[in-house]
Amino acid sequence: MVYSGIVKYEGADIAFQFDEHKLSLFPSCEIFDRITRCQIENLPCYTYEKKPISDGYLEGKVNGQPIFIHFFFDPMGYGTSRKNFIECEITIYVKKFTKYNCDFSFPAQNVNLRFGSQQFHRFLGLIPRYEISHDMSEGICGTIKCNIETTKYMSCGIIDGVNISIKPSYSCTWSATSFSFCPELLIEVSEIRNEKHLLLMYDAIRKFIKYAFMRMNLEPDSFFIRIGEKITGEICTINTTKDDNEKEDCNSFFTDFIPWQTLYKHAINILVKIYLNDWYLDNLPRNKNERIGVSDITISKDAAAFENEFSKCFPQGLPTHSEKRILAENEVEKEITPLLEAAQGRKKKIYKGFISHIRNDALADKIEYCLNEYEACIEWLKSKIANELSNEELADKCVRIRNDIDHGNKKLSLDDDIVIAYIMLRGLIYAMQLKRMGYELKEINLAIKCLFYIKGLAP
């Protein structure tokens, strides 16, 4: 589909055309130069040095319709541009866009947001069984049967001052020529204050689902906004670079999500953290197979995710230290203190630095402590891949390779023990997050097993 309308950029209204992949802007000559060239200070002219089109985001209004489109692209991209006597054109290739249509005014009360996906059947426990009649003389006839027990599992709370509840639901349509059953996550919000509030809520729900499935390549098939019985709006996010999404196999024994029957108990707590941007998601793999893939990039992301979660679980640092360590730290401090008191200038600063680092917790100590502390939570994962490695060895391997990479020593290949150590670290991060939200041991065990019980780690 092709959209046309107006974007506001560089203080001007600029006409656009968008074909769901390529965004074309048609500015005036003056705006064209302002967008694509760098002006020389104190001179009425431009250099030929190009500058980025924007910070990677533009918003457009579609002509004649209540539809807005948010365009996302490479923030360091320059696009392509051409200028002649007749027109100026700037072309940007869009990576992702969000389209929304809201046929209601703000603030809106008692709003239902419905996140629908054909990958939700087993996640929500809504697996239909179709019985189709072979007599097609009057169109398609039959019945749809489904156990809807899980629709009772609701999570409730307050986000940003408004009441919210989350529970499974579904939509079902049947006509003479077609039928469909779509599982949905129903989010009931007492009030949506404005457009920004709506989009923040939508983004938080998307990220919540990605976290529950431990992968980034999952977007809603539909996201409808209802007020009463009427559909009053729709939001959708589309990646222009297509992922290889497999259709859910409801008969497979492999899972790739935390089941709603487990997740719902503290789901609202996770959603609140995500809404407030207080939940680390940058290390989530793109798809489920990459959960057991390790590279230079993922090592840095996983290490950062662990440090982030550790700071939330243990804001005061490691809770306990061995008597041997405490004794060594005290002895070193006693040795350095007289040198500090007698020193001046640069030497004094160096000694102060030594003392400030005496009791700093090394990353290896943090990882080893948490592997011990949460051992019962990740016991199944360790039994599958890391039985022959001690927690101390796992921590050491995580830190050594992370330090190598952060210091620019790029690794062309990673040995098996490093891959194992970082898969364990991913499971540990999830266990720490779930326990901090209030999940019990058996629920965390189930979550870890569901997320990692894929073909690569199956018996």
C-alpha positions in Angstrom: 0.0 0.0 0.0 1.2 3.5 -0.8 0.6 6.4 1.6 1.0 10.1 1.0 0.8 13.1 3.4 2.8 15.6 5.4 5.7 15.3 7.8 6.9 18.1 10.0 10.6 18.5 9.8 13.1 21.3 10.1 10.2 23.6 11.1 8.4 23.0 7.8 5.6 20.9 6.4 7.1 18.5 3.8 5.1 16.3 1.5 5.9 12.6 1.6 5.1 9.4 -0.2 5.7 6.0 1.5 5.4 2.5 -0.1 6.0 0.6 3.2 9.7 0.4 2.4 10.9 3.6 0.9 10.0 7.1 2.2 10.3 9.9 -0.3 10.3 13.5 0.9 9.6 16.5 -1.4 10.8 19.7 0.3 11.4 23.2 -1.1 14.8 24.0 -2.3 15.6 26.0 0.8 14.5 23.1 3.1 16.3 20.6 0.9 19.6 22.4 1.5 18.9 22.8 5.2 18.2 19.0 5.5 21.0 17.6 3.3 23.9 20.1 3.7 25.8 21.6 6.6 25.7 25.4 6.7 29.0 27.2 7.2 28.9 29.3 10.3 28.3 33.1 9.7 28.1 32.6 5.9 25.0 32.2 3.7 26.1 29.0 2.0 26.4 25.3 2.6 29.2 22.8 2.4 28.9 19.6 0.3 29.4 17.5 3.5 26.2 15.6 4.0 24.6 15.3 7.4 22.2 12.6 8.8 18.6 13.1 7.7 17.3 13.1 11.3 17.8 11.2 14.6 16.3 8.1 12.9 12.6 9.0 13.4 9.9 11.0 11.6 6.2 11.3 12.1 3.7 11.8 9.2 0.0 12.4 8.8 -1.7 10.6 6.0 -3.8 12.9 3.7 -7.5 12.7 4.2 -7.4 10.0 6.9 -6.9 9.9 10.7 -3.8 7.8 10.2 -0.4 8.7 11.6 2.8 6.9 10.6 6.0 6.8 12.6 9.0 6.1 10.4 12.2 4.5 11.9 15.5 4.3 10.0 19.2 4.2 10.5 20.0 7.4 12.5 23.4 7.6 10.8 21.9 7.2 7.3 22.0 10.0 4.8 19.4 8.7 2.4 19.7 9.6 -1.3 18.9 13.0 -2.6 18.5 14.7 -6.0 17.8 18.3 -6.9 17.0 19.8 -10.3 15.1 22.8 -11.6 11.7 21.2 -11.2 11.8 19.3 -7.8 13.8 18.3 -4.8 13.5 14.7 -3.5 15.0 12.9 -0.5 14.7 9.1 -0.3 15.1 7.2 3.0 14.9 3.4 3.3 12.8 2.7 6.4 13.7 -0.2 8.7 10.4 -0.2 10.7 7.3 1.8 10.9 4.3 2.1 13.3 0.9 3.1 11.9 -1.9 4.1 14.1 -5.5 5.3 13.5 -7.5 6.7 16.5 -11.1 7.7 15.8 -11.7 9.1 19.3 -10.8 12.1 21.4 -8.5 12.2 24.4 -8.7 11.6 27.3 -10.6 8.3 26.7 -12.1 6.2 29.6 -12.3 2.4 29.9 -10.2 1.6 26.9 -9.6 -2.0 25.7 -6.3 -2.8 23.9 -6.3 -6.1 22.1 -2.9 -7.6 21.1 -3.7 -10.5 18.7 -1.2 -13.0 17.3 -1.4 -16.4 15.7 1.7 -17.3 17.8 -0.3 -17.0 21.1 -2.2 -20.3 21.1 0.0 -22.2 23.5 1.3 -19.1 25.3 -2.2 -18.2 26.4 -3.5 -21.8 26.5 -6.1 -21.2 23.9 -5.8 -24.0 21.3 -8.9 -24.4 19.1 -10.2 -27.6 17.7 -12.1 -27.4 14.4 -14.8 -29.8 13.3 -15.7 -29.0 9.7 -18.8 -30.4 8.0 -18.1 -32.2 4.7 -21.4 -30.9 3.3 -20.4 -27.6 1.6 -23.7 -27.1 -0.2 -24.5 -24.1 2.0 -21.0 -22.9 2.6 -18.5 -23.8 5.4 -20.3 -25.4 8.4 -18.9 -26.7 11.6 -17.8 -25.8 15.2 -14.8 -24.4 17.0 -14.1 -25.9 20.4 -11.6 -24.3 22.8 -10.8 -24.6 26.5 -11.0 -21.0 27.8 -10.0 -21.7 31.4 -7.0 -19.5 31.1 -9.1 -16.4 30.4 -9.7 -16.3 34.2 -6.0 -15.7 34.8 -5.8 -11.9 35.2 -3.0 -9.6 36.4 -4.1 -6.2 37.8 -2.3 -3.1 39.0 -1.6 0.6 38.4 0.7 2.0 35.7 1.5 5.7 35.5 -1.5 6.5 37.7 -4.2 4.5 35.8 -5.7 1.1 36.6 -4.8 -1.7 34.2 -5.6 -5.4 33.9 -4.2 -8.0 31.6 -5.8 -11.4 30.7 -6.1 -13.8 27.7 -9.0 -13.4 25.3 -9.8 -14.3 21.7 -11.7 -13.2 18.6 -13.6 -15.7 16.5 -15.2 -15.1 13.1 -17.2 -17.5 10.9 -18.9 -16.9 7.6 -20.1 -19.0 4.7 -16.8 -18.7 3.0 -14.2 -18.4 5.8 -13.5 -18.8 9.5 -10.7 -17.8 11.9 -9.8 -18.0 15.6 -7.2 -15.5 16.9 -5.9 -15.6 20.5 -5.4 -12.2 22.1 -3.9 -10.5 25.1 -6.6 -8.2 26.4 -5.4 -5.0 28.2 -8.1 -3.0 30.0 -7.0 0.5 30.8 -9.2 2.9 33.0 -8.0 6.0 31.1 -5.7 6.9 28.1 -4.8 10.5 28.6 -3.3 11.5 25.3 -1.6 10.2 22.1 1.8 9.9 23.8 0.3 7.9 26.7 -1.3 5.5 24.2 1.9 4.9 22.2 3.9 4.4 25.4 1.4 1.8 26.6 1.5 0.1 23.1 5.3 0.0 23.1 5.5 -1.4 26.7 3.0 -4.2 25.8 5.1 -5.1 22.7 8.3 -5.3 24.7 6.5 -7.3 27.4 5.5 -9.9 24.9 9.1 -10.0 23.4 10.4 -10.6 26.9 7.9 -13.4 27.6 9.0 -15.1 24.4 12.7 -14.2 24.8 13.0 -12.9 21.2 12.7 -9.7 19.4 11.1 -10.9 16.1 7.5 -11.0 17.4 5.1 -8.2 16.4 1.3 -8.3 16.8 -0.8 -9.5 13.9 -3.3 -7.0 15.1 -3.6 -4.3 17.9 -7.1 -3.0 18.1 -8.4 -0.2 20.3 -11.9 -0.6 21.6 -14.1 1.7 23.6 -17.3 -0.2 24.5 -18.2 -2.6 21.7 -16.8 -0.4 18.9 -13.3 -0.6 17.4 -12.1 3.0 17.5 -8.5 2.6 16.5 -5.7 0.3 15.4 -1.9 0.3 15.8 0.6 -1.9 14.0 4.4 -2.1 13.8 5.9 -3.5 10.7 9.5 -4.4 10.0 10.3 -3.8 6.3 13.1 -6.4 6.5 11.2 -9.7 6.9 12.1 -12.3 9.5 11.7 -16.0 8.9 8.7 -16.4 11.1 7.6 -19.9 11.5 3.9 -20.6 12.0 3.2 -21.9 15.5 3.0 -25.7 15.7 0.5 -26.4 18.4 1.4 -30.1 18.4 5.1 -29.6 19.0 6.5 -30.3 22.5 9.1 -27.5 22.1 8.1 -24.2 23.7 9.7 -20.8 23.4 7.9 -18.7 25.9 7.0 -18.4 29.6 3.4 -19.8 29.8 0.7 -17.3 30.7 -0.5 -19.6 33.5 2.9 -18.9 35.2 3.6 -15.4 33.9 0.3 -13.8 34.9 1.0 -13.9 38.7 3.4 -10.9 38.5 2.9 -9.9 34.9 1.8 -6.4 35.9 5.0 -5.8 37.8 7.1 -6.6 34.8 4.9 -4.4 32.5 5.3 -1.5 35.0 9.1 -1.8 34.9 9.1 -1.9 31.1 6.8 1.1 30.8 9.1 3.1 33.1 12.1 2.0 31.0 13.5 0.2 34.0 13.9 -3.3 32.5 17.0 -4.3 30.5 16.0 -5.8 27.1 19.0 -4.9 24.9 20.4 -8.5 25.2 17.3 -10.3 24.0 18.1 -12.5 20.9 16.5 -11.8 17.6 14.9 -15.3 17.4 14.6 -18.4 19.5 17.5 -20.2 17.8 19.9 -17.4 18.8 19.3 -18.1 22.5 22.1 -20.6 22.2 24.2 -18.5 19.8 27.1 -16.5 21.2 29.2 -13.8 19.4 31.4 -10.8 20.2 28.3 -8.6 20.1 26.1 -10.8 22.3 28.9 -11.2 24.9 29.1 -7.5 25.5 25.2 -7.2 25.7 24.8 -10.1 28.1 27.6 -8.8 30.4 25.9 -5.4 30.5 22.5 -7.0 31.1 24.0 -8.9 34.1 25.6 -5.9 35.6 22.3 -4.0 35.3 20.3 -6.7 37.0 22.9 -7.2 39.7 22.8 -3.6 40.6 19.0 -3.9 41.1 19.1 -7.1 43.1 22.1 -6.1 45.2 22.3 -2.2 45.3 24.7 -2.4 48.2 27.1 -4.8 46.3 27.9 -8.4 47.2 26.0 -9.2 50.5 28.7 -11.4 51.9 32.5 -11.7 51.7 34.7 -14.5 53.0 36.7 -13.8 56.2 39.8 -14.4 54.2 38.9 -11.7 51.7 37.9 -9.2 54.4 41.2 -9.8 56.2 43.2 -9.3 53.0 41.4 -6.0 52.2 41.9 -4.7 55.8 45.6 -5.5 55.7 46.1 -3.8 52.3 44.2 -0.7 53.5 46.5 -0.5 56.6 49.6 -0.7 54.4 48.4 2.0 52.0 46.9 4.5 54.5 50.3 5.7 55.9 51.6 6.2 52.3 48.4 8.1 51.5 48.8 10.4 54.5 52.5 11.2 53.6 52.0 11.7 49.9 51.2 14.9 48.0 49.9 15.8 44.6 49.6 13.0 42.0 50.9 10.3 44.4 48.1 11.1 46.8 45.5 10.7 44.1 47.0 7.4 43.1 46.9 6.1 46.7 43.3 7.3 47.0 42.4 5.3 43.9 44.0 2.2 45.3 41.9 2.5 48.5 38.7 3.2 46.7 39.2 0.0 44.6 40.1 -2.3 47.5 36.5 -3.3 48.2 35.1 -3.0 44.7 33.4 -6.2 43.6 34.9 -7.7 40.5 32.5 -8.9 37.8 33.8 -12.5 38.2 33.0 -12.3 41.9 29.5 -11.1 41.1 28.8 -13.8 38.6 30.1 -16.5 40.7 28.1 -15.3 43.7 24.9 -15.2 41.7 25.5 -18.6 40.1 25.7 -20.0 43.7 22.8 -17.9 45.0 20.4 -18.8 42.1 21.7 -22.3 41.6 18.4 -24.0 42.3 16.7 -21.7 39.7 18.9 -22.7 36.9 19.7 -26.3 37.9 18.0 -27.8 34.9 19.9 -25.6 32.4 23.2 -26.4 34.1 22.5 -30.1 34.1 22.0 -29.9 30.3 25.1 -28.0 29.3 27.5 -27.2 32.2 27.7 -30.2 34.5 31.4 -30.4 34.2 32.1 -26.7 34.9 32.2 -25.2 38.4 30.5 -21.8 39.0 33.9 -20.3 39.5 35.1 -21.6 36.1 31.9 -20.3 34.4 32.4 -16.8 36.0 36.0 -16.7 35.0 35.3 -17.7 31.4 32.5 -15.0 31.1 34.8 -12.3 32.4 38.0 -13.2 30.5 36.3 -13.1 27.1 34.3 -10.0 27.9 37.5 -8.2 28.9 39.3 -9.3 25.7 36.4 -8.1 23.5 36.0 -4.8 25.4 39.7 -4.1 24.9 39.5 -4.6 21.2 40.8 -8.1 20.9 38.2 -9.4 18.5 37.7 -13.2 18.6 37.3 -15.0 15.3 36.1 -18.1 17.1 34.8 -19.0 20.6 35.5 -22.3 22.3 32.6 -24.4 23.5 33.1 -23.5 27.2 32.7 -19.8 26.5 29.5 -20.4 24.6 28.2 -22.6 27.5 29.2 -19.9 30.0 27.2 -17.2 28.2 24.1 -19.4 27.7 24.2 -20.0 31.5 24.6 -16.3 32.1 21.4 -15.6 30.0 19.5 -18.2 32.1 20.9 -16.6 35.2 19.7 -13.1 34.2 16.2 -14.3 33.6 16.2 -16.2 36.9 17.3 -13.0 38.8 14.7 -10.9 37.1 11.8 -13.3 37.7 12.8 -13.8 41.4 13.0 -10.0 41.9 9.5 -9.7 40.6 8.2 -12.2 43.1 8.1 -15.5 41.3 8.6 -18.7 43.3 11.3 -21.3 42.7 9.1 -23.8 40.9 7.7 -21.0 38.6 11.3 -19.8 37.7 12.4 -23.4 37.1 9.4 -23.9 34.7 10.1 -20.6 32.9 13.8 -21.4 32.4 13.0 -24.8 31.1 10.3 -23.5 28.7 12.6 -20.8 27.3 15.7 -23.1 26.8 13.9 -26.4 26.0 14.6 -26.0 22.3 16.1 -28.4 19.9 19.6 -27.3 20.7 19.3 -28.3 24.4 16.6 -31.0 24.3 17.5 -34.4 25.7 
